Amino acid sequence: MEELDLPPLRIDADGVRRYAGNRLLEGVRWADLVRVTIRTTDQGPITEDMFWVLHAQDGTGCVVGSELSPGQGLLAWLQRLPGFDNQAVIDASSCTEDKEFLCWQGKPGDGLAAAGLEASPQAPLPAPPPPAIPRKVSLRDERDERGTRHLEASFTDGGDLLLAGQDLGRGVSDFFGEGGSEYEFAWSVKRTDLPRLLQALGGAPGADLLELLAARFTGPAAAGIQGFLEEHRIPAEFWSRVGD
């Protein structure tokens, strides 16, 4: 029997989950929910510019675009949370700049109120299956007479994007001078900024970010990553080291 595609966003008594076809992208159980924020960007109204960010106690979470949430009634579920700040939602709806709004914060178990339940340590909810998405892709893996160049993209346990690279050999020495034959570097993009990166890459909500990165920045094209992040104003932390 042919499997039917699951809806892109599913909300029930267990929590919130996003799918691409039958593949689970990310999700948060109400029992683990500890924080709800809204992230806005300055990219509207041409592209989606408002995103719900549901934070779990372990640092993971689920990002839901405002265009995806109304049909599933996400706001109505969240408004059951004790102390939910509706004014923050109103303020975020009219915001046209890069900003984060705190709508609710609690401790593990408090989020069960969204499903009309109470915390029950004696009967914890079962853990969801891990996301069935690739954790890393290789963007550059080259070797020649000048040395080696390696770069890969991966997700951290907290859901941030990590672009980490290492160059070895004479090419490093020629560029930085004697005393250094190894160059390590990395960019880190926070999970809350990934929807903006996805848009910049031309991906629809729910698209595979790692596949989009591989399609655009594999091989020598990987040298354009930093310029791309700067051009689209994607916040990224950069780190580098030169040594032997």
RAPE-V414770 format. One record per residue. N is the residue number from 1. PHI is phi in radians with two decimals (NA if undefined). Layout:
[[N & PHI] [N & PHI]]
This chain:
[[1 & NA] [2 & -1.25] [3 & -1.32] [4 & -1.52] [5 & -1.17] [6 & -1.34] [7 & -1.11] [8 & -0.99] [9 & -2.26] [10 & -2.22] [11 & -2.20] [12 & -2.61] [13 & -1.17] [14 & -1.52] [15 & 2.79] [16 & -2.12] [17 & -2.43] [18 & -1.94] [19 & -2.20] [20 & -2.14] [21 & 1.17] [22 & -1.75] [23 & -1.73] [24 & -1.30] [25 & -1.57] [26 & -2.90] [27 & -2.94] [28 & -2.39] [29 & -1.45] [30 & -1.01] [31 & -1.11] [32 & -1.75] [33 & -1.17] [34 & -2.22] [35 & -2.79] [36 & -2.24] [37 & -2.26] [38 & -2.10] [39 & -1.89] [40 & -1.95] [41 & -2.24] [42 & -1.77] [43 & -1.62] [44 & -1.32] [45 & -1.57] [46 & -1.15] [47 & -2.15] [48 & -1.07] [49 & -2.29] [50 & -2.49] [51 & -2.36] [52 & -1.37] [53 & -2.15] [54 & -1.76] [55 & -1.76] [56 & -1.65] [57 & -1.15] [58 & -1.60] [59 & 1.64] [60 & -1.46] [61 & 3.08] [62 & -2.54] [63 & -1.87] [64 & -2.18] [65 & -1.19] [66 & -1.13] [67 & -1.34] [68 & -1.61] [69 & -1.35] [70 & -1.03] [71 & -1.09] [72 & -1.73] [73 & 1.18] [74 & -0.99] [75 & -1.03] [76 & -1.08] [77 & -1.13] [78 & -1.18] [79 & -1.19] [80 & -1.37] [81 & -1.16] [82 & -1.12] [83 & 1.45] [84 & -1.03] [85 & -1.64] [86 & -1.20] [87 & -1.13] [88 & -1.10] [89 & -1.16] [90 & -1.09] [91 & -1.12] [92 & -1.16] [93 & -1.12] [94 & -1.80] [95 & -1.44] [96 & -2.14] [97 & -2.37] [98 & -1.27] [99 & -2.79] [100 & -2.12] [101 & -2.07] [102 & -1.54] [103 & -1.75] [104 & -2.85] [105 & -2.59] [106 & -2.70] [107 & -1.91] [108 & -0.91] [109 & 1.81] [110 & -1.11] [111 & -1.18] [112 & -1.09] [113 & -1.06] [114 & -1.11] [115 & -1.76] [116 & 1.28] [117 & -2.01] [118 & -2.09] [119 & -1.08] [120 & -2.43] [121 & -1.01] [122 & -1.32] [123 & -2.35] [124 & -1.16] [125 & -1.26] [126 & -1.17] [127 & -1.23] [128 & -1.30] [129 & -1.18] [130 & -1.14] [131 & -1.01] [132 & -1.57] [133 & -2.22] [134 & -1.12] [135 & -1.57] [136 & -2.75] [137 & -2.40] [138 & -1.58] [139 & -1.72] [140 & -2.63] [141 & -2.63] [142 & -2.16] [143 & -2.52] [144 & -2.64] [145 & -1.14] [146 & -1.60] [147 & 2.29] [148 & -2.15] [149 & -2.39] [150 & -2.35] [151 & -2.61] [152 & -2.39] [153 & -1.97] [154 & -2.66] [155 & -1.83] [156 & -1.36] [157 & -1.07] [158 & -1.48] [159 & 1.62] [160 & -1.34] [161 & -1.62] [162 & -2.12] [163 & -1.95] [164 & -2.09] [165 & -2.37] [166 & -2.59] [167 & -1.96] [168 & -2.31] [169 & 1.98] [170 & -1.12] [171 & -1.05] [172 & -1.23] [173 & -1.11] [174 & -1.10] [175 & -1.43] [176 & -1.70] [177 & 1.68] [178 & -1.08] [179 & 1.79] [180 & -2.61] [181 & -2.12] [182 & -2.30] [183 & -2.22] [184 & -1.93] [185 & -2.72] [186 & -2.82] [187 & -1.99] [188 & -2.18] [189 & -2.01] [190 & -1.09] [191 & -0.98] [192 & -1.23] [193 & -1.73] [194 & -1.17] [195 & -1.02] [196 & -1.20] [197 & -1.14] [198 & -1.03] [199 & -1.12] [200 & -1.08] [201 & -1.48] [202 & 1.43] [203 & -1.57] [204 & -1.42] [205 & -0.93] [206 & 1.63] [207 & -1.20] [208 & -1.42] [209 & -1.12] [210 & -1.14] [211 & -1.14] [212 & -1.14] [213 & -1.11] [214 & -1.13] [215 & -1.16] [216 & -1.76] [217 & -2.20] [218 & -1.48] [219 & 1.25] [220 & -1.00] [221 & -1.11] [222 & -1.08] [223 & -1.13] [224 & -1.60] [225 & -1.09] [226 & -1.07] [227 & -1.08] [228 & -1.14] [229 & -1.07] [230 & -1.20] [231 & -1.06] [232 & -1.68] [233 & 0.94] [234 & -1.54] [235 & -1.05] [236 & -2.58] [237 & -1.57] [238 & -1.99] [239 & -2.40] [240 & -2.65] [241 & -2.64] [242 & -2.06] [243 & -2.82] [244 & -1.75]]
